[in-house]
Amino acid sequence: MDRVLGWGNRAVTEAGESHEAARLAKLQAIEALGIDPWGGRFDGHMPVASVRALPVNPESPAAARIAGRVVLRRVMGNVHFLDVQDSSGRVQVMLGKKQVGELGWKLAQELDLGDLVGVDGTFGATKTGEPTVFAREVAMLAKSLLPHPDKHSGMTDMEFRLRHRYLDLTYNAETMDRARQRVMLVRAMRRHLDDQGFLEVETPTLHAVAGGAAARPFATHHNALDIPLVLRIALELPLKRLLVGGMEKVYEIGRVFRNEGISPRHNPEFTMLELYQAYSDYRGMMDLTEGLIHACATALRGSGKVTFGEAEIDFTPPFERATYAELLARHAGADMADPTSLERAASVRGIDPAGKHPDVLAQLLFEQEVEHRLKGPVFVHDYPASLCPLTRRKRGNPAVAERFELFVRGMELANAYSELNDPILQEATFRQQLAGLAEDDSMARMDDDFVRALRHGMPPAGGLGIGVDRLAMLLTDTTTIRDVILFPLLRPERGPQER
């Protein structure tokens, strides 16, 4: 039965079963030659990029030993030309009938796009100047039994690329480059925080209570203990327990899970950096955030200035700072402290104010009228206190929380608090937060152990959370989060499944 393969600008229909049968026949032919089609250890090979950097010396050519995937193949009589690619690049390989011997030549006839091979030979250039490995021996390292895209069609269908990320990495250099840059980003984060004296820890992914954020969790069940559990929605509460225990500078880079929608800026499974520093506050976190993000930008881009789309973003400290109230007044014409002003502004902008707390109205207006205007980087600070149940109140104004969010190009990138360490107030805010939820709601439980930990004494502290995926988007000039996550969540595949 024909299948439609999703690469290229047009659908390419192939008789998939017969194509696979042809490759299976080649597999059997390789076995008949006495060659293991699945290869084995291949020591001593050089990265392709290092081979390409060798000097071209026809009088005394340098030895070259490479391993990689065949991504292009051209047959010209008694010579085969292959493009072999590894994680560092690609290079042309010339297989001559006389040079590789009878067995090597027979093996060459059975090669397909996608096969993994090892090559021993010398490095030089063809008459046209193409850098080339002139093979003396060729080894089979793995046979590909399914077709790979050709050089003309490439891989331009986004859904196909996401479902076949292994092919996307192979045939789209941009995808591999983004993956590497993300690795560099996380390394830069760790290096900067380690240099600041922070300790990296790991905390549980399975929680008895979903805490640390207002988000719906994924529910699961532990069979041996016969108890319900959830996947964590934040890293916060376990890390604060470590503050109580005496770890004064602590951080974790970990996956969190929120049972919510998918969009260009949201994936239900994503990576967060959270850190806590004893005896600091949210202004201390502003300074730390500036230094950390500048270090990451410099590691990836060589300076604090990066390009995102047609805009230049300057992450050189200090960043702009503005209060929530002044931005709400400027862009929504509303006074955060005046319920009547908020109701009037909401009504004018199509938001029904009926039955809504003034702080909820303020936040709805802020999301609709302000956020998309924040080009940044800008620290928006001093939020309505009722929106921040884990945050210390501002001295002299308990209606305001010592919290900031960092916005860049209309996107929230970081969130930070002066942490609430008053156990009495913390328990009261938890109860207020949970009051409207049904008893069987998975988010309607208080983390009593966390409150108990606070009662033993947590130092005043600053806390910070940064969305690693969103920072990767900004630093790699990527507009959708699924392009900086190697395996984003996708809807189930429809239609015939590729085998």
N, C-alpha and C positions, 0 to 999 in steps of 0.2 A: 504493500500500500504506500502511495506517495506521501511524503511529508514536506511541510514547508519549513525551511530553515530560516531563522530570523536574522541573518546578517545582510548587510548591503542596503542600498537605497531601494531595492526592489526585492520582493520575495523570490527566493531561488528554490524551485521545486526539484527534488531529487527522488529517485527510487531508492529510499533509504536502506531497505533490506538488502537489495542487490549490491549497493555500495559497500555495506558492511561485510557482505559475503565475499566481495573481492579482496577486502583487507584481511579477512580471515584466511583466504587462500594464500595470500602473501605470508601471513604468519606461519602457515604450515610449510610453505616453501623455505622459509628461513630455518625452521626446525629441521627440515630435510637436509639442509646444508651442514647440520651439526652445530648450529649457532643457537644459543639461548636468546629468544626474542625479548626477554625481560632483563637482560644484562646483569650487571653486578657492580662491585666496587671498581671505581675508576680514579685512582689516585694521581696526584701530580699535575692535574690540568690547571691551566691558567685562565683567569677571567678574560673574556673576549676583548674587553677594553684594554687590558694590558698587552695582549697580543698585537692589537692594532697600533699600539704605541711603540712597538719594536722598530728598529731601523731597517730599511729595505736595502739589503746588500746582496746583489746577484752573485758576487764572487764567493761570499761566505754567508748564506742565508741562516737566519736564526731558527732554532728548533721551536716548534709550536705544538702544544697539546691542549685541545679544547674539548668541552662537552656542552651540548645544548640541544635545542629543538630545531628541526628542519622547518623553516617558515617560507622557503621559496625553493623551487626545484626546476632546473632547465636541463634537458637532455640534448646533447649535440654530438651524435655519432659515438665515438669512443671516449667521450668526455662527458661527465655530469658536473653541473655547477649547482651547488647548494648554498642557500643562505642559512647559516646556523646561528641561533640566538641563545644567549644566556641572560642572566639578570643584569649584566653590565652592558650589553650591546649585541650587535650582530656583525658577522663577517662572512665573506664569500669563501667557499671551500671548493677546490677543483679536484674531482676524482677522475684520474686518468686510468684507462684500462691497463696499461703497462705498469703504471706506478703502484697501484694497489693490489696487483696480482689477481689470479683467477678467482679465489674465494671472495676477496673484497669486491671484485667486479660483479660477481653473481649477487652478492648482498646488495650492491647499489641498485640493481634492477628491481629489488623488492621494497625500496624505500618510498614512503609517502610523506606528504605534508603532515606535520605534527609528530613524526617519529623523533625519538631522542637518540642521538648518536655521540660517540666519542671519536675524535680524529687525532692522529699523530702525523706530523709532517713538518714542513718548513714554511716560514712566513716570507712573503714577497709581494710582488705586484704583477698583474697581467700587462700585456702590451698597451692596453688602454689606461693603465695606471690604477686599476682597481685593487685595493689591498686584498690579498688572497692567502689562504692557507692551502699549500699544495700537498695533498694527502699522500702518505705512504701506506697508512693503515687506517681502516675504519672499523669501529666496534659498534654493535647494536646494543643500546642501553634500555630502550623500551619501545614497543610497537604501539602506535595509535590506531585503535579500531574504529573510531568515528571520524567523520570528515572535519577538516578545519577550514576556516574562511580563506579565500584566495586573495592575492594582492589587489585585484581590481575591485571586488565587492567590499572588502574590509569588514568592519563591524560598526554599523551606524544605528542599528535599531536598539534604543536604550533599554527596553524591557529585556531583550535577549541578552544584552551585555550584563545586566544586573543578575539575571538568572544563571548566567554562565560566566561568573566573575573570573574563573580560571582562564577562559579564552580572552576576556577583556584585558586582563593583565598581560597576556602574551602578545596581543596584537594592537593594543593602544598604549603607546609610550606615555601618554598623559596620565593614564590610570596608574601605571607603575610608579610614575614620578610622584603623584599625589600620595600613594601609599608610603613611599619612602619619606616624603616630607612629614607625614603624620608621625612616623617613627622618630624623626629628628625633633619634632615638636615635643613629644612626650619626654624624650631624653633631655631636652633643654629645660623643661619644667622640673624634672627631678634634679638635674644638676644645680639649678638656681636655688631650689628649696633646700637641698642638702647643704649647699654652701652657706645658707642662712641659719643652719643649725636645726632644721626640722627633721623629725624622724618619720620615715614612711612605714605605714602599718597596713594590715589587712583585717577587715572586720566582716562579720557574717553577711552572706547574701540572703539567707533565709531568716525572716523575722517573725516573731509571734504577733507583733503589733506594727502596723504601717505608720511610721512616724517620720518627722523631719521635713514634711512637705504636705501641701494640700493636693493630693493626687490619688487616683484610684489604682490600687495594686492588682497584680496578678495573684490569684489565690491558688494554693496547692495544699497537699496533705502529706504528713509524715506517717507512713504506715506502721512502723515499729512502735512509735510512741502514741499513735492514734490521736494526733493533734492537728488542727488546721494551722497552716503557715502562709506567709505571703513573701513574694520576692520584694526586696527592699526598694523603696521609692526615693530614698536619700541615704547619704552616708553619715548624716549629722549626729544622731543621738549616740551611737557607739563611740564616735570620736570624742564627744563631750564627756562620756564616762571615763575616757582615758585622761582628760584634763583633771577630772576629780582624782584619778589615780596618781597624778604627778607628772605625766608627760606634758611638758609645758609648750612644746612646739610639735605638732603632729599633723600628718597629712595622709590622704589616701587618693589614689587614682583608680577608680573602679567603675564597673557597670552598674547602672540603676535601671529600674523597669517600671514604666508607668502605663497602665492599661487605658491608653487614650488614642487619639487619632494620629494619622500620618499626614505630613505636609512637607514642603521643601525645607522647613526648619525643625521638624519633629520626627523622631523615630521612637517607637515604644521602648526600645532598648538602646541606651546611649551611655556615653562615658563622661563622668564628672571628676573634677578635682575638687576635693574639699579639704580645708586646712583650718586649724585653730591655734591661736597663740595666746597664752596666758598673759595677763597684765597689759593687754593691748585693747584697742577698741576699733570702731568702724573707720575712723580717720587713719589709724595705723594700717588698716587693711587697704585703704586707698593707696597709701605709699607703697605697700608691698605689691599690690596689683599692678601699679605702674611699672615697677622694676621687673616683675615677672613677665608681663606681656612684652615689654621692650626686649627682654632677653630672648624670648621665643621668636619675635620678629627678626631680631638680629641673627639668630642661629639659622633661620630659613631664608632670609632675604638680604642679609648683610648690613642692614640698618633698621632704624625704627620706622622707616617710610615704606609702605607697601601699596601695591596697586590692587584695587578691587573694582572690576568692571572698568568704567571710564574714570573712576575717582581715585585720588591718592589719599590714603589714610596715614596720618602721622602719629605713631605710637610713642613718640619721644616725650618723656615726662617734662612738665606736669600736664595732666589731662584737665579739660574744662570741668568745673564743678557748678551744679545748679540745684536749688531745692525743688522738691516735688511741687510745693505750693506756687513758687514763682513761674514754673513751666505751665502748670495748670491754668494760672491766671493769664499768661501770655497767649497760649494757643487755644484755650477753651473758654476764656472769659469767665472763669468761675473762681470763687473764693473757697478754698478748702475748708476753712473754719466756719463757713456760713451755709447751713442746710438749705435755706431759701435760694441762695445764689446757685447752689449745685442743682437743685430741682429745676430751676429756670433754664440753666444751661443744658441740662439733660433733655428737657422737653423740646427745646429749640433744635436739638441735634438728633431727634428721633428716638431717644431713650426714654422709656416709660419709668418715671420715678416712683410710681406707686409701690408702697411696701418695702422699699429698698433703704437700707441704712445709708446715711450720708457718705460714709467712707467707701461703701460699695459703689455709689454713684460717682464719686471722685475717681475711683479706679476705672470704671467703665468709660468715663470721659477721657481719662489719661490714655487708655489703650486705643481709643478711637481717634482722638484728636492730637495727641502729643507724640506717641512713640515713633510713628513713621517719619516725623520731622526731625528726629534726633540723629544727626549725621555723625557726631562724635569723633573720637571717643569722649564721652561725657559721663561723669558720675552724677546720677540723680539721687539726691539724699534727703533724709528726713520725711519718711513716709507716714501715712495715717497709722496710728498704733494698732487699731483693731485688725489690720491686715497682716500684722506681724506678731503672732503669738509667742515666738521664741526670742523676741528682741527686747533689749533694754529700752525703757522709756527715756526721753530726753529730760534732763534735769530742768525743772521749772515749767515744763510743758508736757504732761503725761499723755496728751492726745497725739503726740508725735513720737515715732520710733526712730532710734539711731540705726538706720538701715540705708544702704545705697544699692542701686543697680547700675551697672556699667552698660551703656548703650553705644552701639557702633552701627551706622547705616540702618537705623531703625530696629535693630535686633538686640535683645538682651543677651549680654555675654557673660556677665558676672553678677553675683548677688552676695551681699555681705552685711553683717550685723555687729553691733556691740551686743554680745550675747547676754541673755537674761540668766542670771544666776541666783535669783531670789526664788526659792522653792515654793513659797506660799503664793506669790504672784503667778508663778509658772503653772501651778495646779489650777488656780482660778481661771487663767486664760485657756488652758486645755478644756476645762469643763464648759466654758463659754463657747469655745470652738465646736465642741461635740454636741451641744444642746439640741440643735435642730435635726440631727441625724437619727434615722431609725435604729433601734437596738441591734438589729441583725445586719446592719450595714458594716462592711468590712473595714471602714474607716472610723467607726464609731466606738473605738476602744482607746482608753488612755494608757500610756506607757507608765504604769505605776512604778516599775523598777527605775526608770529614768528620774522620776520625781524623787524617789528614795535616794538615788545617787546624789542629786542636788542637795538634799538635806544633810548629807555628809560634808558639804562645802565644795563648791566649784569656784576657782578663782575668776575674777573679772577677766573677760577675754574678748578678742576679736575673732570672727569666723568668716570664711570666704568660700564661695563655690563658683567654679568656672566650668562652663560647658566646653569640654575638649573638642567635640565635633564642630561646634560653631566657631571656635577659635581657629580650627583647621580650615574651615570654609573661608574665613577672612584672609588667612595667611597664604592660602593656595589659590585665591581668586576663583572660588567655586560657589555657585549660586544655590546648590541643593545639597542637603545633608547626606543624601544617599550616595553621593559621589565621594564622600570622605569616610564612609563606613564601608568596610570591605564586603559585608554581607547584610545589607539592610533588610528589614522585614518586607515581604511581598505578599500579595494575594496569591491564593493557590493557582497553579497553572491551569489553564483551560485547554481543552482539545487534546489531541494525541500527545502522549509523553515521549520524549526522546529517550531511547534506551542507552 
